[in-house]
Amino acid sequence: MDALEMFGEHERSKRVARAAAKRSSYMLIVVMDARRCVHMNFYQDSCLGIRQDLRGRSVITPNVTAFRIAYHNFNTARLAKLRFGSTSVLVYCHMGNFGCGDGVWTTVMKIDGNKATFKYYSSYWSDKNQYNTAGGETGFDSEETKLHTYWDTSFNKICLGMKVGGQMRFVALNKQATSLHSLIADGHYRATSLGRSAWKALIGSEASLQTNCNKEGFNAGGCYGDGCALVRIGIVSNEQNDCNTCDSRIGFGGAGSPDDSITCGNAVTYASYAFVKNQFHYLDAPSIEMFMVTDVFDCTFECLRLPSCVSVNVASNKEAPGNIFCELLSSDKYQKSQKFTGNKTSHHLFKKSQCISTPCQNGGTCLANYQDETFTCHCKDDFIGKHCENGATSCKQLFEAYNFNSTRVATLRFGLTSVSVYCHMRGFGCGDGVWTTVMKIDGSKSTFHYDSVYWGNTDAYNPPGGATAFDTLETKMPTYWNTPFTKICLGMKTARHINFVIINKEANSLYSLIADGSYRSTSLGRDTWNLTYAATPVEPESVLSLTTKTPAQPATLELGLVEEDAPKTPILLTNISHAFIKNELHYLSVPSSRTFLATDVFDCTSQCLLVLSCVSVNLARNTVADGKYWCELLSSDKYLNSQDFKGNLTFHHLFKKSNCIFTPCQNGGTCVAKYQDDTFNCLCLEGFIGDYCETGATSCKQLYEAKKFDTTQVATLRFGSTPTSVMCHVGDFGCGPGAWTTVMKIDGNKNTFHFDSAYWSDTNEYNLNGGSTRFDTQETKLPTYWNTPFSQICLGMKINEQLNFVVLTKQGSSLFSLIADGSYRATSLGRNTWKSLLGSEGSLQIACNREGFNSVCNTCKTLQISVHVSG
C-alpha cells in the first residue's frame, strides 16, 4: 500500500490590517504513517507504496543516483522510488521520531503559506494531478509539491507539521483512509478530535484562536465565500457563539476571513481589538517597550502580541525618515485620563473596547477587560451599579459595592438630593454590619418632642448633623422616610457611657411606623428599655441617634438606632436642686474627704449633699459586708480633674448635676462648676477668651482685659485655626500704659520692608519667631498686620542703643487697611515729633513736611524700627 506525506512552507510572517496572522514559515508537513510493506523486513512501519512487483527490492536514490539494496533494512531518512501502476515516483521517506513518533513516513504534499498554489479553492485538492514532483525528493525545504501519493496511498495516521520562525512543530492525527484525496476531494466535512490546544501547538506560543465554534477536521468551515474562514485540514473558530461567521483558523489549504491570501498557518481577526486613534494626543503612562517600526500597523500588531499591551503612542522619527517610534503601554486613557493630553508630535491608539461608548455614568472610570471584552466601572462620589447609574440609599449598599471596613462619612442619594451620612461599622454595640444614621435627638430640647411635626412629615432637620458621629448635633435625615430596614438599633448616652438595644422590626421606613400616629407594639421588655442604670429611671435628657443597616436581601434594609454623645443625662434624682449623674464603671482618683459604708446609692449621695465641699462620689459594692457599698465623698469633679477620671471594673462615679454637663466651654476649655449658685466658669486654653472660651484673641489688649496677664510676656493670639506667639508689651515703656500688640519689627539696614516691598500690600507673614522677642534686630511681620484693629499706633526707633517712641492716634481695622492700597493718608504729629524718634541727630529739610501713611520720601538714616498697636 502507498503512504503519503504533505509538506508546506511559509517563509515570511505576513501582516494585514484587521487581522493578526501567523503563517507556517518555510514548510507545512503532512506525513502519513502507512501499513507495513509486505516484502520488506523493516523493524517498524515501513515507507509504504513499494509495490509487490519489486519482489522484495527497494530502489534508493540518494543524490538522484540509484543503487540496489536487497532485503536490507534502512534506518535513516532517504530518497525512495515508489511505483503506482506504470508510474514511478521518487519520494523522500522520513525516518525516526522527528516529531510524529517512530516509523517511516511518506511525503504527500509541501505547501508554502505565502502562495496561492494550494489555496482552499485550488483544483489540486480535488483532482489527481501532480505538482512539482521534484519537490517531493527533498526534505523540509520551501519547494511546494503534490505527489501521486495524495490519491494512491492508503494510511492510518497523518503527521502534520508547520515551521514558524525557524521552529518545526508536529502533531499526529489518527485517521484511516484509502487516500488523502478520498477525505478532501468531494468537499464534505469530516470531523477530527485533536482539540484546539493541539492545533495551536503547531504554531507555538504566538498561536491565537477565537473562543467559540472550534470546528476541526477535513474541509472545515462555517460558511462559504470570501467572508468566512475555511481550511482543507485544520480548525476554524469564531468570536460569536456559532459556526456561521468564523474568522479565525489554523490549518492547511486555507482561504477566506480574515486574510484570503494566507493559505497555510494561523490567521485570526482581532475585530474586538480594532484600534481607535486619537490624533495629536499622548498618554503619559509607563511603557512596556519602545522601538522603531516601519508603519503604524507594525506597532499595533506588536501590541496585539503582548497580552499586557492595551494602547500605543506613535511618533515620526526625523532622523530616520520612513520609520516611526512605537511605545507599547499597559494602561489606557480611561484609567489614566489625567495623563492623556494633547501633543503636537505624536498620536495615541488604543484597543477598541466597550469603554469607547462611555458606559460609566456620574463621573465613573471605565476599566476595560480586554481578554473577555467586558468592562468594569470604578464609581466615584459613592455611586453604585454596573454603570454607576444609581445613588446609594443606605450605607450597606455602599459597603457591598466598595467593601470599606471602617466607619466613615458617605454620600447617599434620594432622587436629585444628595446627603452626607455617617456610616457606622460593626463593633460599637449593635452587632456586625454597616448602619446608616437616621436621627440624633437631644433629650434636653423640644425639637423631637412627641408632638413635633418632624415625626409626621418628610422634612429633613439639620442634615450636617447626620455627617458626624456620637455628638450633640440633632438631626433628621432623608433616610427617615426613604430607607427600608429589618432591624433598628437604639442608643442612649448617660454621662459618657453609651448603651444600645436592637429591635427586630421590618418596615419600608421608620416614617411608615410612626407618622400616622398608630400604635405598633414591640416586645423588648422593660429591663431592656432601661438603657441607663439598673433600678434607676431613664430621665428625659438622653441623646438618641438612629442609624439604618441594609440587609443582604435586595428588598429590605436593617435599620438601627445608634446613640450619640449626650453628656446631659441625669439618672438618679436625690434632691430637686442636686440631681446626680452616674458614670458606670468609672473612678475619679482624687483625695477623698470621707470614706464609709453606705446602705445604698441614695445613702451615699445624701451624705454628699450634707457636706458643702462634696461635689461627687465613688461607689463600689462591699463584698465582705453583704448589701453595703463603699462610698467616697470627693471635693472635686471629673471636669477639674479629667486626667484622673478613668475606667474601672469595680467602681461607679456619681457627680452633682451642674451646667458643666452641657459642655458649655468651647475650644478645649475646662468647666468649673459653682454648685452653690448653679453657675460655672470656663478656664480657657491659651489664646481663647469669652465666657465660653468661644473667641480667639486677636490682640494683646483683649487678653490683658480678660486678666490673662499683667506684665510683658509672650502670649498666644488666634487667627482662625492658626495660633501665633506674639510679644505683648505691658506698662509704660514709652507709649503710655496698657497692653500693646507687636505688629512689625524693621531693620533699616535691610531691604525686607523697603517702600516697594510686597510685604506692605500682601497678607503673608515674615519670620514669625521675631514676633515673640522684644526690641532686638529680628525683623518680623505678624498676622496682626492684617487682622488686628486698633485706635493707637506706637512707633519706635533705636539709634545707638537708644530707644525713642511716639504714639500716633489713628483708628483702623488693621495697619494693612491703611497702607496696602498705596493711598496717602495724612497724620498730624508734626515734624518735631517725627524728629524726636531719632533724638538729637534728627534732621529734616524745611519744606513740604508731608506726613502720614504712604508718604513719598527720599533718603532716611539707617535705623531699626518697631511698630506696635493698641486697641
C-alpha positions in Angstrom: 0.0 0.0 0.0 1.1 3.5 -0.6 1.6 6.1 2.1 1.9 9.9 1.9 3.4 12.9 3.5 2.4 16.5 3.0 4.8 19.4 3.5 4.2 23.1 3.0 6.3 26.1 3.8 5.9 29.6 4.8 8.9 32.0 4.6 7.6 35.2 6.0 5.0 36.4 8.6 2.6 38.5 6.5 0.6 41.0 8.5 -2.6 42.5 7.3 -5.0 45.2 8.5 -7.7 44.0 10.8 -6.0 40.6 11.2 -3.1 39.2 13.0 -1.7 36.1 11.1 0.9 33.6 11.9 1.8 31.5 8.8 3.8 28.3 8.7 7.1 29.7 7.8 9.2 27.5 5.3 7.1 24.4 5.3 3.9 22.6 6.1 4.2 18.9 6.7 1.5 16.3 6.4 3.1 12.9 6.9 1.1 9.7 6.9 2.2 6.5 8.7 1.2 3.7 6.4 1.0 -0.1 6.7 3.9 -2.5 6.5 5.4 -3.2 3.1 4.9 -7.0 2.7 8.3 -7.9 1.3 10.5 -5.5 3.2 11.8 -6.7 6.6 11.6 -3.2 8.3 11.7 -3.2 12.1 8.7 -0.8 12.3 6.2 0.8 10.0 7.7 1.0 6.5 7.7 3.6 3.8 4.7 2.2 2.0 3.9 2.2 -1.6 6.8 -0.1 -2.6 4.9 -2.5 -4.8 5.0 -6.2 -4.5 6.2 -6.5 -8.0 9.6 -5.2 -6.7 9.9 -8.7 -5.3 11.5 -7.6 -2.1 13.8 -5.0 -3.6 13.8 -1.3 -2.8 15.3 1.3 -5.0 17.0 4.1 -3.1 18.4 7.1 -5.0 20.3 9.4 -2.7 21.6 12.4 -4.7 19.5 11.1 -7.6 22.0 8.2 -8.1 20.2 4.9 -7.8 21.7 1.7 -6.4 20.2 -1.6 -5.1 20.0 -2.9 -1.6 18.3 -6.3 -1.4 16.4 -7.4 1.7 18.2 -4.9 3.9 16.5 -2.5 6.5 17.3 1.2 6.3 17.3 3.3 9.4 17.9 6.9 8.2 15.7 9.2 6.1 16.4 8.9 2.4 15.0 9.0 -1.1 13.0 6.0 -2.3 11.3 5.1 -5.6 7.6 4.3 -5.3 5.6 2.8 -8.1 1.9 3.4 -8.9 1.0 1.1 -11.9 3.4 2.1 -14.6 4.3 5.3 -12.9 7.3 5.6 -10.7 7.9 8.5 -8.3 10.9 9.5 -6.3 9.8 10.3 -2.7 11.7 11.4 0.3 11.0 8.9 3.2 11.3 10.4 6.7 12.7 8.1 9.3 12.7 8.1 13.1 10.9 10.3 15.6 11.3 13.8 14.2 8.1 14.9 16.0 5.3 12.4 15.0 6.6 9.2 16.6 8.9 6.4 15.4 8.5 4.8 12.0 8.8 5.7 8.3 6.7 8.4 6.8 5.9 9.1 3.2 5.8 12.6 1.7 2.5 13.6 0.2 2.5 17.5 0.0 4.5 20.5 0.9 2.7 23.9 0.9 4.0 27.4 1.1 1.5 29.5 3.1 2.6 32.7 1.2 1.5 31.3 -2.1 -1.9 30.5 -3.6 -1.0 27.1 -5.1 -2.9 25.2 -2.5 -5.5 27.7 -1.6 -8.8 26.2 -0.3 -10.4 26.7 -3.8 -7.4 25.3 -5.7 -8.3 22.3 -8.0 -5.3 20.5 -6.7 -7.3 19.4 -3.7 -10.0 17.7 -5.9 -8.0 16.4 -8.9 -5.4 13.8 -9.4 -2.7 15.9 -11.0 0.8 16.1 -9.5 2.5 19.4 -8.8 6.3 19.9 -8.9 7.3 16.3 -8.2 10.9 17.3 -7.8 9.8 19.0 -4.6 8.9 15.6 -3.2 12.5 14.4 -3.4 13.7 16.9 -0.8 13.2 17.3 2.9 11.9 20.2 4.9 12.6 23.0 2.4 10.5 25.7 0.7 9.6 23.7 -2.5 5.9 23.2 -2.8 4.8 19.8 -4.1 1.8 17.4 -4.5 2.7 13.8 -5.3 1.0 10.8 -6.6 0.7 9.6 -3.0 -2.1 12.1 -2.5 -4.6 9.9 -4.3 -3.0 6.5 -4.4 -1.6 5.8 -0.9 -3.7 4.5 2.0 -2.8 5.2 5.6 -3.9 5.1 9.2 -2.0 8.2 10.6 -1.3 11.6 9.3 1.6 13.7 10.5 1.0 17.5 10.2 3.9 19.9 10.6 4.4 23.7 10.4 7.5 25.8 10.5 7.1 29.2 12.2 10.1 31.4 12.9 12.6 28.6 12.1 10.9 26.3 14.6 9.4 23.0 13.3 6.4 21.6 15.2 4.3 18.5 14.5 1.1 16.8 15.6 -0.1 13.3 14.6 -3.7 12.7 13.6 -5.1 9.1 13.8 -7.2 8.7 10.7 -7.6 5.7 8.4 -8.4 6.2 4.7 -7.6 4.8 1.2 -6.0 8.2 0.4 -5.9 11.8 1.4 -7.8 12.5 -1.8 -10.7 10.4 -0.5 -11.1 12.6 2.6 -10.9 16.0 0.8 -11.8 15.9 -2.9 -15.5 15.8 -2.5 -15.6 18.9 -0.3 -17.5 17.1 2.5 -16.7 18.0 6.1 -15.2 15.1 8.1 -14.5 15.8 11.8 -11.4 15.1 13.8 -10.8 15.4 17.5 -7.3 16.8 18.2 -8.7 19.7 20.2 -7.9 23.4 19.9 -4.8 23.2 22.0 -3.2 20.6 19.8 -3.8 22.7 16.7 -2.4 25.8 18.4 0.7 23.7 19.3 1.6 23.7 15.6 2.1 27.5 15.8 3.7 27.7 19.2 3.3 30.4 21.9 2.0 33.0 19.3 -0.9 30.9 18.3 -4.3 32.5 18.6 -7.9 31.3 18.1 -11.1 32.8 19.0 -13.0 31.0 21.7 -16.2 29.6 20.1 -17.2 27.1 17.4 -13.8 25.2 17.2 -14.9 23.1 14.2 -11.9 20.9 13.2 -11.2 18.3 10.5 -11.2 18.0 6.8 -13.0 20.7 4.7 -13.7 22.7 7.9 -15.5 26.0 7.6 -18.6 27.8 8.9 -19.7 29.2 5.6 -18.5 29.5 2.1 -17.4 32.6 0.2 -14.7 35.2 0.9 -16.2 36.3 4.2 -15.5 33.2 6.3 -12.6 31.1 7.5 -12.0 27.8 5.5 -9.3 25.1 5.8 -8.9 21.8 4.0 -7.2 20.3 7.1 -7.4 22.2 10.4 -9.7 24.1 12.7 -11.9 27.2 12.5 -13.2 29.3 15.4 -15.4 32.2 16.0 -15.8 35.2 18.3 -19.6 34.7 18.3 -21.2 31.6 19.7 -21.9 30.0 16.3 -20.0 28.5 13.3 -21.7 30.6 10.7 -19.3 33.6 10.6 -15.9 32.1 11.6 -13.0 34.4 11.2 -10.0 32.7 12.8 -8.3 29.5 11.7 -5.2 27.2 11.9 -4.6 24.7 9.2 -3.7 23.8 5.6 -5.3 24.9 2.4 -6.8 28.0 3.9 -9.0 30.8 2.5 -11.4 33.4 3.5 -11.6 35.6 6.6 -9.6 37.2 8.0 -7.0 37.2 5.2 -7.7 35.3 2.0 -4.1 35.3 1.0 -3.0 33.1 3.9 -3.2 29.5 2.6 -1.3 27.8 5.4 -0.8 28.7 9.1 -2.7 30.8 11.6 -5.0 33.7 10.7 -7.2 35.4 13.3 -9.3 38.5 13.2 -9.0 40.8 16.1 -12.3 42.5 15.5 -12.7 43.2 19.2 -9.2 44.6 19.2 -9.6 47.2 16.5 -7.5 50.2 17.4 -9.0 53.7 17.8 -6.7 56.6 17.0 -6.6 59.9 18.9 -4.6 62.3 16.6 -2.1 64.6 18.3 -2.5 63.1 21.7 -0.1 61.4 24.1 -0.7 59.1 27.1 2.0 59.6 29.7 2.0 56.1 31.2 4.8 53.7 32.0 5.8 51.9 28.8 6.3 48.2 28.3 8.8 48.7 25.4 9.8 51.3 22.9 11.3 50.5 19.4 11.3 51.5 15.8 8.8 50.2 13.2 8.0 50.9 9.6 4.4 51.8 10.0 1.5 52.2 12.5 0.2 48.7 11.7 3.5 47.1 12.8 3.2 49.0 16.1 -0.3 47.9 16.8 0.5 44.3 15.7 3.3 44.1 18.3 0.8 45.4 20.9 -1.5 42.5 19.9 1.2 40.0 20.6 1.5 41.1 24.2 -1.5 40.4 26.5 -0.4 43.3 28.8 -0.4 45.9 26.0 -3.6 47.8 25.6 -2.5 51.0 23.8 0.4 52.6 22.0 2.0 56.0 21.3 3.4 56.6 17.9 5.6 59.5 16.6 7.6 60.1 13.4 11.4 59.8 13.5 13.0 62.8 11.9 16.5 61.2 11.9 15.2 58.0 10.1 12.6 59.0 7.5 10.1 56.3 6.9 10.4 54.9 10.4 8.3 55.8 13.5 8.7 55.4 17.2 6.4 52.8 18.8 5.7 52.9 22.5 3.7 50.0 24.0 1.6 50.8 27.1 -0.1 48.7 29.7 -2.7 51.3 30.5 -5.3 53.3 28.6 -6.7 56.7 28.6 -9.7 55.6 30.6 -7.5 54.5 33.6 -5.1 57.5 33.2 -7.4 60.2 32.0 -5.4 62.9 33.8 -2.3 61.8 31.9 -4.0 61.9 28.5 -3.1 65.3 26.9 -2.8 67.0 23.6 0.6 66.7 21.8 1.8 68.2 18.5 4.2 65.4 17.6 2.5 62.1 18.5 -0.7 60.1 18.1 -2.3 57.7 20.5 -4.0 54.5 19.5 -5.9 52.2 21.9 -7.6 48.9 21.7 -11.3 49.3 21.0 -13.4 48.2 24.0 -16.8 48.8 25.4 -15.3 51.8 27.2 -15.5 53.7 24.0 -19.2 54.1 24.4 -18.7 55.8 27.8 -20.8 53.4 29.7 -19.9 54.6 33.2 -22.2 57.4 34.4 -21.8 60.1 37.0 -18.1 60.5 36.5 -17.2 56.8 36.9 -14.0 55.5 35.3 -14.3 52.7 32.8 -11.8 49.8 33.2 -11.7 47.6 30.1 -11.2 43.9 30.5 -9.6 43.2 27.1 -9.4 39.5 27.5 -13.1 38.8 27.7 -14.3 42.1 26.1 -16.1 43.3 29.2 -15.6 46.3 31.4 -15.9 47.4 35.0 -16.9 50.8 36.2 -15.0 52.3 39.0 -17.6 54.7 40.5 -16.9 57.9 42.3 -18.7 60.0 44.8 -20.4 56.9 46.3 -22.4 56.0 43.2 -23.1 52.3 42.7 -24.4 49.9 40.0 -22.7 48.3 37.0 -22.7 51.7 35.2 -22.5 53.8 38.3 -26.1 54.7 37.5 -27.6 54.5 40.9 -27.2 56.6 44.0 -26.9 54.5 47.2 -29.8 54.9 49.7 -28.1 53.1 52.5 -24.6 52.5 53.9 -25.0 48.8 53.4 -25.3 49.3 49.6 -22.0 51.2 49.7 -20.4 48.6 51.8 -21.3 45.8 49.4 -20.1 47.9 46.4 -16.9 49.2 47.9 -16.1 46.8 50.7 -14.9 49.5 53.1 -14.0 48.2 56.5 -14.2 51.2 58.8 -16.7 53.9 59.9 -16.8 56.8 57.5 -18.9 59.6 56.1 -20.6 58.6 52.8 -22.9 60.2 50.3 -26.4 58.8 49.9 -28.8 60.0 47.2 -32.6 60.2 47.2 -33.7 61.4 43.8 -31.9 64.6 43.0 -30.9 65.1 46.6 -27.5 64.0 47.9 -26.8 63.8 51.6 -23.6 63.2 53.6 -24.4 60.4 56.2 -22.2 58.9 58.9 -21.9 55.1 58.2 -21.3 53.2 61.4 -19.3 49.9 61.2 -19.6 46.8 63.4 -18.4 46.7 66.9 -20.0 49.8 68.6 -22.8 47.9 70.3 -25.4 46.9 67.7 -23.7 43.8 66.3 -21.9 43.3 63.0 -22.8 45.1 59.8 -23.0 48.6 58.5 -25.5 51.0 60.0 -27.0 54.2 58.4 -27.7 57.2 60.5 -31.4 58.3 60.6 -31.8 60.6 63.6 -30.0 62.1 66.6 -32.1 63.5 69.4 -31.1 65.7 72.3 -33.4 65.0 75.2 -33.0 68.4 76.7 -34.5 70.1 73.6 -38.0 70.0 72.2 -37.1 69.6 68.6 -38.3 66.0 68.6 -40.9 66.3 71.3 -43.8 63.7 70.9 -46.0 66.4 69.3 -43.2 67.6 67.0 -44.2 67.8 63.3 -40.9 66.2 62.4 -42.3 62.7 63.3 -45.1 63.1 60.8 -43.5 64.9 57.9 -40.8 64.3 55.3 -38.7 67.4 56.1 -35.1 67.0 57.0 -33.7 68.7 60.0 -30.0 69.9 60.2 -28.6 67.4 57.7 -25.0 68.3 58.6 -25.6 66.6 61.9 -26.0 63.4 60.1 -22.4 63.5 58.9 -20.9 63.4 62.5 -20.7 60.6 65.0 -21.9 60.4 68.6 -22.1 64.2 69.4 -24.9 66.6 70.4 -25.9 67.7 67.0 -29.6 66.9 66.5 -30.6 65.7 63.0 -33.3 64.0 61.0 -32.1 62.6 57.7 -34.0 61.7 54.5 -33.3 58.1 55.5 -36.2 58.5 58.0 -38.7 58.3 55.2 -36.7 56.6 52.4 -34.8 53.7 53.8 -36.4 50.3 54.4 -35.0 48.0 57.1 -35.3 44.8 59.2 -33.6 46.0 62.4 -33.4 49.2 64.4 -30.5 50.0 66.7 -31.4 52.4 69.6 -28.8 54.1 71.7 -28.7 56.4 74.6 -25.8 58.0 76.3 -25.9 58.6 80.1 -22.9 60.7 81.1 -20.2 59.3 78.9 -21.4 55.7 78.7 -23.3 54.5 75.6 -25.9 51.7 75.8 -27.6 50.1 72.8 -30.5 47.8 72.1 -31.8 46.2 68.9 -35.4 46.0 67.8 -36.1 43.3 65.1 -38.7 45.1 63.0 -39.2 45.2 59.3 -40.7 48.2 57.5 -40.4 50.4 54.4 -39.1 53.2 56.6 -39.2 54.5 60.2 -41.6 57.1 58.9 -44.1 54.3 57.9 -44.1 53.1 61.6 -44.5 56.5 63.3 -46.0 59.2 61.0 -49.7 58.1 61.1 -49.7 58.0 64.9 -51.0 54.4 65.1 -49.7 52.2 67.9 -47.4 49.4 66.9 -46.1 47.1 69.6 -42.6 45.8 70.2 -41.5 43.1 72.7 -38.1 44.1 74.1 -39.3 44.1 77.7 -38.9 46.8 80.4 -35.5 45.6 81.5 -34.1 46.1 78.0 -35.6 49.5 77.8 -33.8 50.6 80.9 -30.8 51.6 78.9 -29.0 53.6 81.7 -28.7 52.0 85.1 -30.4 49.1 86.9 -33.3 50.2 89.3 -33.0 53.9 88.2 -35.4 55.6 85.8 -34.3 56.9 82.4 -34.5 60.7 82.5 -35.6 62.8 79.5 -32.1 64.2 78.7 -30.7 61.3 76.8 -29.4 62.0 73.3 -30.7 59.5 70.8 -29.5 58.7 67.3 -30.9 56.4 64.8 -28.9 54.6 62.1 -30.1 52.1 59.5 -28.4 48.9 58.3 -29.2 47.3 54.9 -29.6 43.5 55.0 -28.4 41.1 52.3 -31.9 40.8 50.7 -32.4 43.5 48.0 -35.9 44.4 49.2 -35.0 45.0 52.8 -32.7 47.0 55.0 -31.6 46.6 58.6 -32.3 49.8 60.3 -30.5 50.7 63.6 -30.5 53.5 66.1 -27.1 54.4 67.3 -26.7 56.7 70.3 -24.8 59.9 70.2 -22.7 61.9 72.7 -25.1 63.2 75.3 -23.3 64.4 78.4 -26.6 65.7 79.9 -28.4 62.7 81.3 -29.3 62.7 85.0 -30.1 59.1 86.0 -30.6 59.5 89.8 -32.6 62.2 91.5 -31.8 62.7 95.2 -32.7 66.3 95.5 -34.7 68.6 93.4 -31.7 71.0 93.1 -29.0 68.5 93.0 -29.5 65.5 90.7 -26.6 63.2 90.4 -25.2 61.9 87.1 -23.7 58.4 87.1 -20.7 57.2 85.1 -20.8 53.4 85.3 -17.5 51.6 85.8 -15.5 54.8 86.2 -13.4 56.1 89.1 -12.2 59.6 89.9 -8.8 59.3 91.6 -8.6 62.3 93.8 -8.2 62.6 97.7 -11.5 61.8 99.5 -12.9 63.9 102.3 -14.6 60.8 103.8 -14.9 57.1 103.1 -17.7 55.0 104.7 -20.1 52.1 104.2 -23.5 53.1 102.8 -26.6 51.1 102.6 -27.4 52.1 99.0 -26.7 54.7 96.4 -29.2 57.2 97.9 -27.4 57.0 101.3 -24.1 57.8 99.7 -25.3 60.8 97.6 -27.4 62.1 100.5 -24.2 62.3 102.7 -22.5 64.2 99.9 -25.4 66.7 99.9 -24.8 67.3 103.6 -21.2 68.3 103.1 -20.8 71.7 101.2 -17.4 70.8 99.8 -18.6 67.4 98.4 -19.4 67.5 94.7 -19.0 63.9 93.6 -18.7 60.3 95.0 -17.1 57.0 94.1 -19.3 54.0 94.8 -18.5 50.2 94.9 -20.1 47.1 96.4 -18.5 45.8 99.5 -18.1 42.0 99.0 -17.3 41.5 102.7 -20.3 43.3 104.1 -23.1 42.0 102.0 -25.6 44.6 100.9 -23.3 47.5 101.7 -21.4 49.9 99.5 -18.1 51.7 99.8 -18.8 55.5 99.5 -16.0 58.0 98.9 -17.0 61.7 99.2 -14.9 63.9 96.9 -14.4 67.7 96.8 -13.6 67.7 93.1 -15.2 66.6 89.9 -14.3 65.0 86.6 -14.2 68.4 84.8 -11.5 69.8 87.0 -9.6 66.5 87.1 -10.3 65.0 83.7 -6.8 63.3 83.6 -7.7 61.4 86.8 -11.1 60.2 85.6 -10.7 56.7 84.2 -12.5 53.4 83.6 -12.7 51.0 86.5 -14.1 47.5 86.7 -15.5 47.8 90.3 -16.5 51.4 90.9 -19.2 53.8 89.6 -18.7 57.5 89.8 -21.6 59.9 90.5 -21.4 63.7 90.4 -23.7 66.6 91.1 -25.5 67.8 88.1 -24.4 71.3 87.0 -24.3 73.4 83.9 -21.0 71.7 83.1 -22.9 68.7 82.0 -23.9 70.7 78.9 -20.2 71.0 78.0 -20.5 74.8 77.7 -16.8 75.5 77.4 -15.6 75.6 73.9 -12.2 75.1 72.3 -10.9 72.7 74.9 -11.8 74.9 77.9 -12.4 73.4 81.3 -15.7 73.9 83.0 -15.5 74.8 86.7 -18.9 74.3 88.4 -20.2 76.6 91.1 -22.6 74.2 92.8 -23.9 76.7 95.4 -25.4 79.1 92.8 -25.7 76.6 90.0 -23.4 78.6 87.7 -20.0 77.8 86.2 -16.7 79.4 84.9 -14.7 78.3 81.9 -10.9 78.0 82.2 -9.8 78.7 78.6 -6.8 77.3 76.8 -4.2 79.8 75.9 -5.3 82.4 73.4 -9.1 81.9 73.9 -11.4 84.3 75.7 -15.1 84.8 76.4 -17.5 83.3 79.0 -17.4 80.1 77.0 -13.9 80.3 75.5 -15.6 80.9 72.3 -13.4 83.6 70.9 -9.8 83.5 69.8 -8.0 86.7 71.0 -6.5 88.8 68.1 -4.8 91.4 70.3 -2.8 91.6 73.5 -5.3 94.2 74.8 -8.1 91.5 74.7 -6.0 89.1 76.8 -5.0 91.9 79.2 -8.6 93.0 79.7 -9.5 89.3 80.3 -6.9 89.3 83.1 -4.8 86.7 81.4 -1.6 88.6 82.4 -0.5 92.0 83.8 3.2 92.0 82.8 5.1 92.0 79.5 5.2 88.4 78.1 4.8 86.2 75.1 1.1 85.3 74.5 -0.9 83.2 72.0 -3.2 85.0 69.6 -5.5 83.1 67.3 -6.5 84.0 63.8 -8.9 81.4 62.6 -7.4 78.0 63.3 -3.9 79.4 63.4 -2.2 80.1 66.8 0.6 82.7 66.7 3.0 83.6 69.5 3.3 87.4 70.0 5.3 89.5 72.5 2.7 91.6 74.4 4.3 94.8 75.9 2.6 95.9 79.1 3.1 99.2 81.0 4.5 102.5 80.0 7.7 101.6 78.2 7.4 104.8 76.2 4.0 104.8 74.6 1.8 105.0 77.7 0.0 102.4 79.9 -1.9 99.5 78.6 -1.1 96.4 76.5 0.5 96.8 73.1 0.5 94.1 70.4 3.6 93.6 68.2 2.9 94.1 64.5 6.3 94.6 62.8 10.0 95.0 63.5 12.1 96.5 60.8 15.9 96.7 60.3 16.7 99.9 58.4 19.9 98.3 57.1 17.9 95.7 55.1 15.6 95.9 52.1 13.0 93.5 53.5 10.5 96.3 54.1 11.6 98.8 51.5 8.8 101.2 50.4 8.3 98.9 47.3 8.3 95.6 49.2 5.3 93.4 48.6 5.1 92.7 52.3 3.3 96.1 52.8 0.4 95.1 50.4 0.1 91.3 51.0 -1.1 89.1 53.8 2.0 87.0 54.1 3.8 86.8 57.4 7.6 87.2 57.7 9.7 85.4 60.3 7.1 84.7 62.9 9.8 83.9 65.5 10.8 87.5 65.5 7.4 88.4 66.9 7.9 86.6 70.2 11.1 88.6 71.2 11.4 92.2 72.4 13.4 95.1 71.0 16.0 93.2 69.1 17.3 93.1 65.5 15.0 90.3 64.3 12.8 91.6 61.6 9.2 90.3 61.6 5.7 90.8 60.2 2.9 89.1 62.0 -0.7 88.2 61.1 -1.6 91.1 63.4 -0.7 93.4 60.5 -3.9 92.5 58.6 -6.1 91.1 61.4 -5.8 93.4 64.5 -7.9 96.6 64.7 -6.6 99.5 66.8 -7.1 103.1 67.9 -3.4 103.9 68.6 -0.1 103.1 67.0 3.2 103.1 68.9 6.2 103.8 66.7 9.7 103.2 68.0 13.2 103.7 66.7 16.5 102.6 68.1 19.5 104.8 67.4 22.9 104.0 69.0 21.2 101.7 71.6 18.7 104.5 72.5 15.0 103.7 72.0 12.6 106.5 71.2 8.9 106.2 70.9 5.9 108.3 69.6 2.2 107.5 69.8 0.0 108.1 66.8 -3.7 108.3 67.4 -5.4 106.6 64.5 -8.2 104.2 64.3 -8.3 101.4 61.7 -9.4 97.8 61.2 -5.8 96.9 60.7 -2.5 98.5 59.7 -2.9 96.7 56.4 -6.1 98.7 55.7 -4.1 102.0 55.9 -1.1 101.0 53.8 -1.8 98.1 51.4 -3.7 100.1 48.7 -0.9 102.7 48.4 -3.2 105.6 49.0 -1.8 108.6 51.0 -3.4 109.1 54.4 -2.4 112.1 56.4 -1.4 112.3 60.1 -0.7 115.4 62.2 2.2 114.6 64.6 4.3 117.5 63.3 8.0 117.5 62.2 9.4 117.9 65.7 7.7 114.8 66.9 8.9 112.8 64.0 12.4 114.1 64.6 12.3 113.1 68.2 12.3 109.4 67.1 15.9 110.0 66.1 16.9 112.0 69.1 19.3 114.9 68.8 20.5 113.6 65.4 17.1 114.0 63.8 17.2 116.2 60.7 14.6 117.2 58.1 14.7 119.7 55.4 12.4 122.6 56.0 9.9 122.4 53.1 7.0 120.1 52.3 6.6 118.3 55.7 4.1 115.8 54.3 3.4 113.1 56.9 1.2 110.1 57.2 0.8 106.7 55.6 2.3 106.1 52.1 4.2 109.4 52.2 6.8 109.7 49.5 10.3 110.4 50.9 13.8 110.5 49.6 16.5 109.1 51.9 16.5 108.0 55.5 19.2 107.5 58.1 19.9 103.8 58.9 17.9 102.7 61.9 15.8 99.9 63.4 12.0 100.3 63.8 9.4 98.6 66.0 5.7 99.0 65.3 3.1 98.3 68.0 -0.6 98.9 68.1 -3.1 99.3 70.9 -6.9 98.8 70.6 
